[in-house]
Amino acid sequence: MAQNTPAQDPLPLEDEGAVAWHELPRAAFDLETTGRDPHTARIVTASVVIVNGRNELLQHHEWLVDPGVEIPEEAAAIHGVSTQKARAEGRDAAEATAEIAALLGDLFQTMPVMAFNATYDFTVLDAESRRHGVAPITPSPVIDPLVLDRAVDRYRRGKRTLTAMAEFYGVSLVDAHTSAADALATIGVADAIARRYPRQIQVDPLQLHDAQRGWHRAWAENFQDFLRRKDPSAVVDAAWPRAEG
């Protein structure tokens, strides 16, 4: 229900011409973690994939991390990594966080990085960076297919999970809830949205990044108003691509 709440219509962005970023090198980032709260969740697995303009996989970076805390059974049931496995095979959390942040920081210099529900992943990374004394990165430009989809097709019924959206846009998603599979599907869904809505989406990635801030804020404010009909104290963080607090 939350994900179908109306959001602001995305107006065509003023640009000198279409920017086919979906036909240029681009990356995607995904985490699997210990929990739902991005401020307290710890990284369990991370994937960064890089594809070329023909959507061919150029690089695949993968981390299995020992989060230093127990992995709840609920989380392990989703991503398949138990506390025992993470402790036996996982990387040191501080070292892995530093490597992930460094790679993403470098990528942002040359290409957009896609993340589904980016606020979650980049907030987890930011919290882990501060926890382990790693310099936080500034994520930009980010392309978030969840934000794009809410903006361009705000009244569509049904769930807006990555699995549901991959099916809707005809994108293959095998081994959902593994970070590598989710990262590749994120690119596929973002590309599909760009092809379907070129006027709104095929613009310079930095311009699109700024537009997504506004689209997400409009959705969050609308959803917060909806929640406050039952709970006057409800708060929905309108920050994107990293939560506040």
C-alpha positions in Angstrom: 0.0 0.0 0.0 2.8 2.4 0.8 4.4 1.9 -2.5 1.3 2.8 -4.5 0.6 6.1 -2.7 0.5 9.0 -5.3 3.7 10.9 -6.0 4.5 14.0 -8.0 4.2 13.7 -11.8 7.7 13.7 -13.3 7.8 16.6 -15.8 10.0 16.4 -18.8 13.4 17.7 -17.8 14.9 20.6 -19.8 17.9 19.2 -21.5 19.8 19.8 -24.8 19.0 16.3 -26.0 18.5 12.7 -24.9 21.3 11.2 -22.9 21.3 7.5 -23.4 23.1 6.6 -20.2 21.5 3.2 -20.4 23.7 2.6 -23.4 26.9 3.7 -21.8 29.1 2.1 -19.1 27.3 2.0 -15.7 27.4 0.2 -12.4 25.0 -1.2 -9.8 25.4 -1.6 -6.1 23.5 -3.9 -3.7 23.8 -5.0 -0.1 22.3 -7.9 1.9 22.4 -7.1 5.6 21.5 -8.1 9.2 18.2 -6.1 9.4 15.7 -3.6 8.1 16.9 -0.4 9.9 19.7 1.1 7.7 21.2 3.0 10.7 21.8 -0.2 12.7 22.0 -2.9 10.0 25.4 -4.5 9.3 26.7 -5.5 5.9 26.7 -9.3 5.2 27.2 -9.4 1.5 27.9 -6.6 -1.0 28.1 -6.6 -4.8 29.2 -4.0 -7.3 28.7 -4.9 -11.0 29.9 -2.9 -14.0 28.5 -3.3 -17.5 29.4 -1.7 -20.8 27.1 0.0 -23.3 26.0 -3.4 -24.7 25.0 -4.5 -21.2 27.9 -7.0 -21.1 29.4 -7.6 -17.7 32.8 -6.0 -17.4 33.5 -6.4 -13.6 31.9 -8.1 -10.7 33.1 -7.3 -7.2 31.7 -9.4 -4.3 32.2 -9.3 -0.6 31.1 -11.8 2.1 31.5 -9.9 5.4 31.6 -11.0 9.0 29.3 -8.3 10.5 30.6 -8.8 14.0 27.1 -9.4 15.4 24.7 -12.2 15.2 22.7 -12.4 11.9 19.0 -12.8 12.8 17.4 -15.9 11.5 14.9 -13.8 9.6 17.7 -12.1 7.7 19.6 -15.3 7.1 16.4 -16.9 5.7 16.3 -14.1 3.0 19.9 -14.0 1.9 21.1 -17.4 3.0 24.1 -16.4 5.1 24.2 -17.6 8.6 26.2 -16.2 11.5 28.4 -19.3 11.4 29.1 -19.0 7.7 29.9 -15.2 8.0 32.3 -15.8 10.9 34.0 -18.7 9.1 34.3 -17.2 5.7 33.6 -13.5 5.9 35.9 -10.6 5.5 36.7 -8.2 8.3 33.9 -5.6 8.3 36.2 -2.5 8.5 38.3 -3.7 5.6 35.4 -4.7 3.5 33.6 -1.4 4.1 36.7 0.6 3.2 37.0 -1.4 -0.1 33.4 -1.0 -1.0 33.5 2.8 -0.3 36.7 3.3 -2.2 35.4 1.4 -5.3 32.1 3.3 -5.4 33.9 6.6 -4.8 36.0 5.9 -7.9 33.1 4.8 -10.0 31.1 8.0 -9.3 33.9 9.9 -11.0 33.1 8.4 -14.4 29.6 6.8 -14.4 26.3 6.5 -12.6 25.8 3.8 -10.0 22.3 2.2 -9.8 20.8 1.0 -6.6 17.2 -0.2 -5.9 15.8 1.7 -3.0 19.1 3.5 -2.8 18.3 5.2 0.5 18.6 1.9 2.3 21.9 0.7 0.8 23.7 4.1 0.9 22.5 4.7 4.4 23.8 1.3 5.6 27.2 2.0 3.9 27.4 5.5 5.5 26.6 4.1 8.9 29.1 1.3 8.5 31.7 3.8 7.3 31.3 5.9 10.4 31.2 2.8 12.6 34.6 1.7 11.3 36.4 5.0 10.8 36.1 5.0 7.0 35.6 8.3 5.3 32.0 8.4 4.0 31.5 8.9 0.3 29.1 11.3 -1.4 26.8 9.1 -3.6 26.2 10.9 -6.9 25.1 10.4 -9.5 22.8 7.6 -8.4 20.0 6.1 -10.4 17.3 4.4 -8.4 14.7 2.5 -10.4 12.3 2.4 -7.5 12.2 6.2 -7.4 11.9 6.4 -11.2 9.1 3.9 -11.3 7.1 5.6 -8.6 7.4 8.9 -10.5 6.6 7.8 -14.1 3.8 5.2 -13.2 2.5 6.4 -9.9 -1.0 4.9 -10.1 0.0 1.3 -11.1 -1.4 -1.3 -8.8 0.7 -4.0 -7.2 4.0 -4.3 -5.4 7.1 -2.3 -6.3 9.7 -4.8 -5.0 12.6 -5.5 -7.2 11.2 -8.9 -8.0 7.8 -7.5 -8.9 9.3 -4.7 -11.0 11.6 -7.1 -12.8 8.6 -9.2 -13.8 6.7 -6.1 -14.9 9.5 -4.8 -17.1 10.5 -8.2 -18.4 13.9 -8.3 -16.7 15.4 -11.7 -15.7 16.0 -12.1 -12.0 17.5 -15.4 -10.9 18.6 -16.0 -7.3 16.7 -12.9 -5.9 18.1 -11.6 -2.6 21.6 -12.4 -3.5 23.4 -9.1 -3.9 24.9 -9.9 -7.3 21.6 -11.0 -8.9 19.8 -8.0 -7.4 22.5 -5.6 -8.7 22.2 -6.9 -12.3 18.4 -6.8 -12.2 18.6 -3.3 -10.9 20.5 -2.3 -14.1 17.9 -4.1 -16.2 14.9 -2.4 -14.6 16.5 1.0 -14.8 17.4 0.5 -18.5 13.8 -0.6 -19.2 12.3 2.5 -17.6 14.7 4.7 -19.5 13.6 3.1 -22.8 9.9 3.4 -21.9 10.1 7.0 -20.7 12.9 8.7 -22.7 11.7 12.3 -22.2 11.7 12.1 -18.4 14.5 9.6 -17.8 17.1 9.9 -20.7 18.8 13.0 -19.4 22.3 13.7 -17.9 22.8 11.4 -14.9 23.6 14.4 -12.6 20.4 16.1 -13.7 18.5 12.9 -13.2 20.0 12.6 -9.7 18.7 16.0 -8.7 15.3 15.2 -10.2 15.1 12.0 -8.2 15.6 14.0 -5.0 12.5 16.0 -5.7 10.5 12.9 -6.9 11.4 11.0 -3.8 10.6 13.9 -1.5 7.2 14.4 -3.1 6.5 10.7 -2.6 7.7 10.6 1.0 5.7 13.7 2.0 2.6 12.3 0.3 3.1 8.9 2.0 3.7 10.6 5.4 0.4 12.5 5.1 -1.3 9.2 4.3 0.2 7.5 7.4 -0.8 10.4 9.6 -4.4 9.7 9.1 -4.0 6.9 11.5 -0.8 7.8 13.3 -0.2 11.6 13.7 3.4 11.0 14.8 4.4 9.0 11.6 7.5 10.2 9.9 8.8 9.3 6.5 12.4 10.4 5.7 12.3 12.4 2.5 16.1 12.4 2.1 17.6 10.6 -0.9 19.9 8.8 -1.8 21.0 8.6 1.8 18.7 9.0 4.9 19.2 11.7 7.4 20.0 11.0 11.1 
